[in-house]
């Protein structure tokens, strides 16, 4: 049977980052309604504060677990000295829901993380050209639960110049979705929206993520959480169509049928079921 916390991470719509060196923000993050909290040891923590961040997380860990929100830790690059120290430290903490591994580029590195943490689920961040090239293999590494797009670092690594819609990143999101399906992983997680106060942009980014088959998104501010949850919901029109499709399918006994002039067969029915299930979860 799947561990309940693992199931929650697999279904999480919002994964909210909080810097590991800002313990005064931990409880607020855990109480804001996010599906999971990511206590960060990597990019948001300056090198001089890495040790202090570990100490702050360890000090607050038991109390945070008591709040019932799945806790994820993003370590530093697993192949580096700081990342190896993060792994040794994290292995001593009880009940992390998952570990987020940045710059995922090799199966051997991910499997070392899996072994070091005695099977803690892995969220693998795809943030480089090497990670993109290795995607079919990374998705099959032991312990990987979900693939995550780290598009900010990906753009920096590849030198891409993105338009407002990030159309240049469509191949990355498509490839992450395909690697997810081929390896039967939980649906992928999209990257952050850095415009914290721009709700319209955030909603637009979530709807794009949905089109690419993503069901989760990284967040960098508690104010983004409720907006992301709402934007992942099917629209009223989408939900009404899905229910009409399911009703018609039931009446037809599974045979192909027309609904509002459109042919409905099994693939359409399966998509309608997903739509209704997504609404029910919310």
KEKEGU-111989 format. One record per residue (C-alpha): residue number from 1; residue in three letters; z, y, x. Coordinates in Angstrom, 2 decimals, padded with zeros to 5 digits, m for minus. Example, Ala and Ser with C-alpha at 12.3 -4.5 7.8 and 13.67 -1.06 7.14 Angstrom:
BEGIN
    nr   rest        pz        py        px
     1    ala    007.80   m004.50    012.30
     2    ser    007.14   m001.06    013.67
***
This chain:
BEGIN
    nr   rest        pz        py        px
     1    unk    000.00    000.00    000.00
     2    unk   m000.88    003.47    001.28
     3    unk    002.08    005.54    002.41
     4    unk    002.72    008.31   m000.18
     5    unk    002.60    011.07    002.44
     6    unk   m000.65    009.69    003.84
     7    unk   m002.10    009.71    000.33
     8    unk   m001.04    013.33   m000.11
     9    unk   m002.70    014.34    003.16
    10    unk   m005.84    012.45    002.15
    11    unk   m005.99    014.48   m001.09
    12    unk   m004.74    017.83    000.21
    13    unk   m006.81    020.81   m000.88
    14    unk   m004.89    023.35    001.20
    15    unk   m003.51    022.88    004.71
    16    unk   m001.66    026.05    005.67
    17    unk   m001.23    026.96    009.33
    18    unk    001.99    028.52    010.55
    19    unk    002.55    029.32    014.25
    20    unk    005.13    027.04    015.83
    21    unk    006.77    029.98    017.58
    22    unk    007.44    031.79    014.27
    23    unk    010.25    029.73    012.68
    24    unk    011.09    032.56    010.29
    25    unk    007.79    031.75    008.53
    26    unk    008.28    027.98    008.22
    27    unk    010.18    027.88    004.95
    28    unk    007.96    030.47    003.28
    29    unk    004.94    028.36    004.19
    30    unk    006.58    025.21    002.84
    31    unk    007.49    026.90   m000.45
    32    unk    004.20    028.72   m001.15
    33    unk    002.53    025.83   m002.96
    34    unk    000.28    024.56   m000.15
    35    unk   m000.50    020.86   m000.28
    36    unk    000.45    020.53    003.39
    37    unk    001.85    022.74    006.15
    38    unk    000.38    022.64    009.65
    39    unk    002.94    023.61    012.27
    40    unk    000.74    024.86    015.07
    41    unk    001.28    024.36    018.79
    42    unk   m002.26    025.30    019.79
    43    unk   m004.32    028.46    019.32
    44    unk   m001.76    030.60    017.49
    45    unk    000.90    030.02    020.17
    46    unk    000.60    031.81    023.55
    47    unk    000.90    029.55    026.62
    48    unk    004.27    031.07    027.54
    49    unk    005.68    030.13    024.11
    50    unk    004.64    026.46    023.91
    51    unk    008.06    025.09    024.87
    52    unk    009.84    027.51    022.54
    53    unk    007.50    026.49    019.71
    54    unk    008.32    022.80    020.16
    55    unk    012.02    023.63    020.20
    56    unk    011.74    025.76    017.04
    57    unk    009.87    023.04    015.15
    58    unk    012.35    020.36    016.23
    59    unk    015.28    022.55    015.20
    60    unk    013.88    023.14    011.69
    61    unk    012.22    019.74    011.20
    62    unk    014.85    017.91    009.16
    63    unk    015.38    020.88    006.84
    64    unk    011.64    021.26    006.30
    65    unk    011.25    017.56    005.53
    66    unk    013.83    018.05    002.81
    67    unk    011.50    020.48    001.03
    68    unk    009.13    017.61    000.29
    69    unk    005.92    019.14    001.63
    70    unk    003.85    016.99    004.03
    71    unk    004.26    018.31    007.58
    72    unk    001.36    018.17    010.01
    73    unk    001.56    019.22    013.66
    74    unk   m001.48    020.54    015.49
    75    unk   m001.08    019.61    019.13
    76    unk   m002.93    021.05    022.11
    77    unk   m005.99    019.28    023.50
    78    unk   m004.93    015.66    023.81
    79    unk   m006.52    015.15    027.24
    80    unk   m004.68    018.11    028.80
    81    unk   m001.23    018.30    030.34
    82    unk    000.20    020.41    027.50
    83    unk   m001.30    018.09    024.88
    84    unk    000.18    015.01    026.53
    85    unk    003.57    016.72    026.55
    86    unk    003.07    017.57    022.86
    87    unk    002.41    013.89    022.11
    88    unk    005.53    012.70    023.92
    89    unk    007.60    015.27    022.05
    90    unk    006.02    014.56    018.66
    91    unk    006.56    010.83    019.02
    92    unk    010.31    011.49    018.82
    93    unk    010.13    013.43    015.54
    94    unk    010.67    011.42    012.33
    95    unk    008.02    011.18    009.63
    96    unk    005.19    013.57    010.53
    97    unk    002.61    013.21    007.78
    98    unk   m000.27    013.60    010.24
    99    unk   m001.27    015.02    013.59
   100    unk   m004.15    017.48    013.88
   101    unk   m006.12    016.95    017.08
   102    unk   m008.21    019.91    018.31
   103    unk   m011.48    019.61    020.22
   104    unk   m011.99    016.00    019.14
   105    unk   m014.81    014.74    021.33
   106    unk   m014.17    011.10    022.26
   107    unk   m013.01    007.93    020.57
   108    unk   m010.84    007.00    023.54
   109    unk   m008.90    010.27    023.32
   110    unk   m008.27    009.87    019.59
   111    unk   m007.18    006.28    020.03
   112    unk   m004.75    007.34    022.75
   113    unk   m003.21    009.75    020.23
   114    unk   m003.06    006.98    017.62
   115    unk   m001.29    004.67    020.06
   116    unk    001.10    007.32    021.39
   117    unk    002.23    008.26    017.86
   118    unk    002.51    004.67    016.60
   119    unk   m000.11    005.05    013.90
   120    unk    000.49    008.57    012.56
   121    unk   m002.72    009.56    010.68
   122    unk   m005.12    011.81    012.57
   123    unk   m006.95    014.89    011.33
   124    unk   m009.75    015.32    013.87
   125    unk   m011.02    018.86    014.41
   126    unk   m014.73    019.11    015.20
   127    unk   m014.98    022.28    017.27
   128    unk   m017.65    021.78    019.92
   129    unk   m021.18    020.58    020.59
   130    unk   m019.70    017.45    022.18
   131    unk   m017.67    016.78    019.04
   132    unk   m020.76    017.26    016.89
   133    unk   m022.75    014.80    019.00
   134    unk   m019.95    012.22    018.83
   135    unk   m019.35    012.54    015.09
   136    unk   m020.62    009.09    014.04
   137    unk   m018.23    007.46    016.51
   138    unk   m015.27    009.82    016.01
   139    unk   m015.11    009.02    012.32
   140    unk   m014.60    005.36    013.19
   141    unk   m011.78    005.90    015.69
   142    unk   m008.50    004.17    014.90
   143    unk   m006.16    006.30    012.83
   144    unk   m008.61    009.01    011.77
   145    unk   m007.90    009.94    008.14
   146    unk   m010.05    013.05    007.69
   147    unk   m012.53    015.10    009.69
   148    unk   m011.94    018.85    009.84
   149    unk   m014.42    021.62    010.64
   150    unk   m013.18    024.09    013.24
   151    unk   m016.11    026.46    012.95
   152    unk   m014.60    029.43    014.81
   153    unk   m014.30    027.42    018.02
   154    unk   m017.61    025.69    017.32
   155    unk   m019.41    029.02    017.20
   156    unk   m017.71    030.11    020.43
   157    unk   m018.67    026.84    022.14
   158    unk   m022.30    026.80    021.02
   159    unk   m023.10    030.53    021.19
   160    unk   m024.38    030.60    017.62
   161    unk   m024.73    033.96    015.89
   162    unk   m023.87    033.34    012.25
   163    unk   m024.95    035.36    009.23
   164    unk   m022.48    036.19    006.47
   165    unk   m023.13    032.88    004.71
   166    unk   m022.77    030.87    007.94
   167    unk   m026.10    029.21    007.17
   168    unk   m026.41    028.27    010.84
   169    unk   m023.44    025.92    010.35
   170    unk   m025.04    023.91    007.53
   171    unk   m026.02    021.08    009.93
   172    unk   m022.41    020.82    011.14
   173    unk   m020.95    020.60    007.64
   174    unk   m023.65    018.15    006.56
   175    unk   m023.03    015.93    009.60
   176    unk   m019.26    015.94    009.02
   177    unk   m019.84    014.84    005.43
   178    unk   m022.17    012.03    006.48
   179    unk   m019.79    010.79    009.19
   180    unk   m017.03    010.83    006.59
   181    unk   m019.03    008.72    004.15
   182    unk   m020.25    006.27    006.78
   183    unk   m016.69    005.64    007.94
   184    unk   m015.13    005.66    004.44
   185    unk   m012.71    008.44    005.32
   186    unk   m010.91    010.75    002.94
   187    unk   m013.10    013.78    002.11
   188    unk   m013.44    016.35    004.90
   189    unk   m011.62    019.66    005.31
   190    unk   m013.42    022.97    005.85
   191    unk   m012.35    025.65    008.30
   192    unk   m010.48    028.89    007.77
   193    unk   m011.61    032.08    006.09
   194    unk   m010.43    034.82    008.43
   195    unk   m010.83    037.65    005.89
   196    unk   m007.28    037.32    004.52
   197    unk   m007.50    039.96    001.79
   198    unk   m011.03    039.19    000.58
   199    unk   m010.61    036.93   m002.45
   200    unk   m014.30    037.00   m003.35
   201    unk   m015.25    035.79    000.14
   202    unk   m012.57    033.08    000.01
   203    unk   m013.83    031.79   m003.34
   204    unk   m017.40    031.82   m002.07
   205    unk   m016.37    029.83    001.00
   206    unk   m014.57    027.23   m001.12
   207    unk   m017.56    026.78   m003.41
   208    unk   m019.77    026.27   m000.35
   209    unk   m017.31    023.67    000.94
   210    unk   m017.55    021.84   m002.38
   211    unk   m021.34    021.79   m002.18
   212    unk   m021.08    020.04    001.18
   213    unk   m018.68    017.43   m000.22
   214    unk   m015.47    018.91    001.19
   215    unk   m012.30    018.81   m000.89
   216    unk   m009.88    020.59    001.46
   217    unk   m009.66    023.86    003.35
   218    unk   m007.59    025.22    006.20
   219    unk   m005.63    028.36    005.27
   220    unk   m004.06    031.02    007.48
   221    unk   m001.99    032.96    004.94
   222    unk    000.12    031.91    001.93
   223    unk   m001.84    034.32   m000.28
   224    unk   m004.93    032.16    000.20
   225    unk   m003.38    029.00   m001.21
   226    unk   m003.50    029.68   m004.95
   227    unk   m007.02    031.12   m004.69
   228    unk   m008.28    028.03   m002.88
   229    unk   m006.68    025.71   m005.43
   230    unk   m008.30    027.62   m008.27
   231    unk   m011.69    027.78   m006.56
   232    unk   m011.70    024.01   m006.00
   233    unk   m011.34    023.55   m009.75
   234    unk   m014.54    022.79   m011.67
   235    unk   m015.78    025.73   m013.68
   236    unk   m015.46    025.52   m017.45
   237    unk   m019.19    024.89   m017.70
   238    unk   m019.07    022.10   m015.09
   239    unk   m016.13    020.42   m016.78
   240    unk   m017.72    020.64   m020.25
   241    unk   m020.92    019.07   m018.92
   242    unk   m019.00    016.27   m017.18
   243    unk   m017.09    015.42   m020.34
   244    unk   m020.31    015.43   m022.37
   245    unk   m021.90    013.06   m019.84
   246    unk   m018.95    010.66   m019.98
   247    unk   m018.92    010.69   m023.76
   248    unk   m022.65    009.96   m023.90
   249    unk   m022.33    007.19   m021.32
   250    unk   m019.54    005.57   m023.28
   251    unk   m021.55    005.71   m026.49
   252    unk   m024.61    004.22   m024.74
   253    unk   m022.61    001.37   m023.24
   254    unk   m023.69    002.25   m019.73
   255    unk   m027.43    002.45   m020.43
   256    unk   m029.42    005.46   m019.25
   257    unk   m029.30    008.22   m021.85
   258    unk   m030.45    011.82   m022.31
   259    unk   m027.92    014.66   m022.53
   260    unk   m029.25    018.14   m023.34
   261    unk   m032.70    017.04   m022.25
   262    unk   m031.51    015.63   m018.91
   263    unk   m031.62    011.96   m017.98
   264    unk   m028.15    010.59   m017.28
   265    unk   m027.74    007.35   m015.33
   266    unk   m025.04    005.87   m013.09
   267    unk   m025.14    008.46   m010.23
   268    unk   m024.77    011.29   m012.74
   269    unk   m021.92    009.46   m014.45
   270    unk   m020.13    008.92   m011.15
   271    unk   m020.38    012.63   m010.35
   272    unk   m019.05    013.47   m013.82
   273    unk   m016.06    011.19   m013.22
   274    unk   m015.34    013.00   m009.96
   275    unk   m015.48    016.35   m011.73
   276    unk   m013.06    015.26   m014.45
   277    unk   m010.74    013.67   m011.87
   278    unk   m010.68    016.87   m009.83
   279    unk   m009.68    018.87   m012.89
   280    unk   m007.01    016.32   m013.79
   281    unk   m005.48    016.52   m010.29
   282    unk   m005.07    020.26   m010.60
***
